């Protein structure tokens, strides 16, 4: 039997996302409360070391009733990746396809952040906390939802994650972005965030970096 740790040794990021997402879904279907996985990513780090030891922790939280089938929150702090999946068991198995797509999207997004924060080739210094913007003195968060979504570290992570969503759901990137907005419209409305403005920034980055995104249909019509 091939184990996940064996796949990861020679895995591309695409293979890593696929293998890891399968294990997460298996754990979800078993009714586990948590799934954990450690693996190494190879490459020269900003610290001079050659490998990053990444720890992934996924927590599953049952909650019923919900107005939606599930929600996923996640974050990456250097080599630690966390994911929390809150779900309504009464809406499964009907929501499995959407869950698989969003788990893959989230892994792609957070692995991008690991690379941004750890590896020399992908290292980015966040522009979220620089002047002339004003930030809370006691917290490392963007001053608005819009500025968070359009910051230099979030744009590539969101676009690459949404490309994963698009591939799984067989959508163009344009359609995948609208699908994402439909899922999170309540947050955009609550924050008063300009979705059209966010989408324009994301799509502009995608068009300017199409050579790095392999062959993929961004949209049939790019304005």
Phi, psi and omega per residue, in radians:
X1 nan 2.291 3.122
X2 -1.434 2.207 -3.134
X3 -1.700 2.731 -3.120
X4 -0.989 -0.736 -3.097
X5 -1.096 -0.508 3.110
X6 -1.286 -0.667 3.112
X7 -1.115 -0.720 -3.029
X8 -1.154 -0.473 -3.095
X9 -0.987 -0.659 -3.104
X10 -2.104 0.424 -2.980
X11 -1.491 2.506 2.849
X12 -1.378 2.969 3.139
X13 -1.136 -0.609 3.116
X14 -1.081 -0.747 3.108
X15 -1.181 -0.636 3.125
X16 -1.108 -0.801 3.119
X17 -1.076 -0.751 -3.139
X18 -1.093 -0.869 -3.103
X19 -1.127 -0.743 -3.108
X20 -1.202 -0.715 3.140
X21 -1.090 -0.653 3.115
X22 -1.093 -0.750 3.137
X23 -1.144 -0.653 3.109
X24 -1.130 -0.761 3.141
X25 -1.177 -0.669 3.068
X26 -1.034 -0.778 3.136
X27 -1.114 -0.695 3.106
X28 -1.067 -0.818 -3.106
X29 -1.160 -0.530 3.104
X30 -1.279 -0.281 -3.095
X31 1.493 0.348 3.129
X32 -1.123 2.637 3.071
X33 -1.477 -0.402 -3.079
X34 -2.709 2.605 3.022
X35 -2.271 2.310 3.117
X36 -2.242 2.603 3.116
X37 -2.682 2.321 3.020
X38 -1.920 2.417 3.070
X39 -2.715 2.792 -3.135
X40 -1.785 2.428 2.977
X41 -1.974 2.271 -3.064
X42 -1.641 2.546 3.100
X43 2.598 2.695 3.124
X44 -1.154 2.125 -3.131
X45 -1.546 2.830 3.110
X46 -1.147 -0.349 3.123
X47 -1.485 -0.108 3.141
X48 1.721 -0.205 3.111
X49 -1.382 2.925 -3.053
X50 -1.741 -0.348 -3.076
X51 -2.321 2.638 3.034
X52 -1.952 2.195 3.082
X53 -1.627 1.861 -3.048
X54 -1.687 2.311 3.060
X55 -1.943 2.141 3.115
X56 -1.901 2.233 3.078
X57 -2.197 2.107 3.122
X58 -2.016 2.205 3.131
X59 -1.937 2.345 3.124
X60 -1.904 2.225 -3.100
X61 -2.174 2.042 3.070
X62 -1.408 2.369 3.113
X63 -2.671 2.129 -3.083
X64 -2.526 2.429 0.007
X65 -1.522 2.717 3.032
X66 -2.168 2.709 3.078
X67 -1.343 -0.131 -3.123
X68 -2.436 2.838 -3.069
X69 -1.229 -0.694 -3.100
X70 -2.849 2.848 2.965
X71 -2.453 2.574 -3.131
X72 -2.156 2.231 2.986
X73 -2.093 2.506 -3.063
X74 -2.676 2.847 3.098
X75 -2.812 2.735 3.100
X76 -2.268 2.227 3.084
X77 -2.132 1.695 -3.034
X78 0.967 -1.873 -3.051
X79 -1.784 0.179 3.111
X80 -1.915 2.158 3.136
X81 -2.067 2.255 3.115
X82 -2.149 2.555 3.101
X83 -2.470 2.376 3.110
X84 -2.169 2.129 -3.133
X85 -1.952 1.918 3.070
X86 -1.716 2.249 -3.016
X87 -2.535 2.725 3.074
X88 -1.779 1.874 -3.068
X89 -1.052 -0.386 -3.129
X90 -1.233 -0.289 -3.117
X91 -1.722 0.209 3.070
X92 -2.053 2.568 0.260
X93 -1.480 0.035 -3.054
X94 -1.006 -0.497 -3.064
X95 -1.690 0.161 -3.060
X96 -1.046 -0.769 -3.099
X97 -1.054 -0.745 3.114
X98 -1.187 -0.617 3.111
X99 -1.129 -0.791 3.128
X100 -1.019 -0.797 -3.129
X101 -1.072 -0.743 -3.082
X102 -1.329 -0.546 3.049
X103 -1.096 -0.792 3.116
X104 -1.105 -0.753 3.107
X105 -1.040 -0.771 -3.110
X106 -1.163 -0.734 3.101
X107 -1.076 -0.787 3.114
X108 -1.025 -0.775 3.141
X109 -1.065 -0.874 -3.051
X110 -1.287 -0.590 3.064
X111 -1.153 -0.556 3.039
X112 -1.081 -0.718 3.109
X113 -1.145 -0.648 3.079
X114 -1.040 -0.818 3.139
X115 -1.108 -0.698 3.134
X116 -1.081 -0.626 -3.029
X117 -1.632 -0.229 -2.987
X118 -2.067 -0.753 -2.975
X119 -1.678 2.437 -3.103
X120 -0.976 -0.778 -3.037
X121 -1.113 -0.566 -3.053
X122 -1.925 0.051 -3.002
X123 -1.078 2.295 3.106
X124 -2.310 2.335 2.997
X125 -1.560 2.138 -3.073
X126 -1.069 2.423 3.062
X127 -1.732 0.195 -3.077
X128 -1.244 -0.409 -2.965
X129 -2.022 0.307 -3.117
X130 -1.689 2.742 3.025
X131 -1.108 2.706 0.183
X132 -1.564 0.219 -3.140
X133 -1.318 2.624 3.122
X134 -1.834 2.277 -3.057
X135 -2.123 2.690 3.047
X136 -1.036 2.321 -3.077
X137 -1.166 -0.349 -3.066
X138 -1.933 0.247 -3.113
X139 -2.598 2.534 3.117
X140 -1.701 1.305 3.108
X141 -2.439 2.639 3.138
X142 -1.148 2.627 -3.099
X143 -1.268 -0.176 3.076
X144 -2.687 2.750 3.098
X145 -1.040 -0.723 -3.140
X146 -1.077 -0.829 -3.110
X147 -1.176 -0.546 3.042
X148 -1.116 -0.879 -3.074
X149 -1.163 -0.422 -3.092
X150 -1.888 0.228 3.099
X151 -1.274 2.819 -3.001
X152 -1.189 -0.373 3.094
X153 -1.575 -0.447 -3.096
X154 -1.479 -0.579 -3.086
X155 -1.009 -0.941 3.128
X156 -1.113 -0.584 3.138
X157 -1.172 -0.772 3.113
X158 -1.150 -0.780 -3.104
X159 -1.098 -0.791 -3.130
X160 -1.163 -0.646 3.068
X161 -1.122 -0.717 -3.132
X162 -1.244 -0.500 3.013
X163 -1.110 -0.677 3.081
X164 -1.104 -0.756 3.076
X165 -1.013 -0.788 -3.104
X166 -1.066 -0.745 -3.132
X167 -1.138 -0.749 -3.106
X168 -1.162 -0.714 -3.087
X169 -1.611 -0.003 -3.141
X170 1.029 0.928 3.133
X171 -2.097 2.833 2.899
X172 -1.304 2.879 3.106
X173 -1.104 -0.685 3.109
X174 -0.995 -0.814 3.140
X175 -1.184 -0.629 3.121
X176 -1.141 -0.660 3.091
X177 -1.112 -0.732 3.110
X178 -1.177 -0.591 3.072
X179 -1.124 -0.751 3.081
X180 -1.054 -0.812 -3.131
X181 -1.050 -0.696 3.108
X182 -1.062 -0.680 3.130
X183 -1.188 -0.588 -3.012
X184 -2.029 0.331 -3.112
X185 -1.009 -0.618 -3.125
X186 -1.071 -0.589 3.127
X187 -1.302 -0.742 3.100
X188 -1.052 -0.729 3.127
X189 -1.150 -0.756 -3.115
X190 -1.135 -0.621 -3.105
X191 -1.572 -0.165 -3.083
X192 1.164 0.588 -3.057
X193 -1.499 2.365 3.141
X194 -1.357 1.688 -3.112
X195 -1.081 -0.731 -3.125
X196 -1.039 -0.699 3.111
X197 -1.153 -0.744 3.111
X198 -1.088 -0.832 -3.117
X199 -1.064 -0.677 3.136
X200 -1.073 -0.743 3.118
X201 -1.133 -0.803 -3.132
X202 -1.088 -0.793 -3.101
X203 -1.172 -0.631 3.099
X204 -1.094 -0.753 3.114
X205 -1.100 -0.744 -3.136
X206 -1.056 -0.787 -3.131
X207 -1.143 -0.655 -3.115
X208 -1.339 -0.252 -3.111
X209 -2.144 0.425 -3.059
X210 -1.032 -0.523 3.138
X211 -1.181 -0.399 -3.140
X212 -1.599 -0.137 -3.019
X213 -1.809 0.262 -3.111
X214 1.067 -2.957 -3.123
X215 -1.458 2.045 -3.104
X216 -2.733 2.462 3.117
X217 -1.410 1.862 3.084
X218 -1.177 -0.899 3.120
X219 -2.998 2.748 3.090
X220 -1.288 -0.424 -3.094
X221 -2.325 1.917 3.108
X222 -1.912 2.060 3.121
X223 -1.600 nan nan
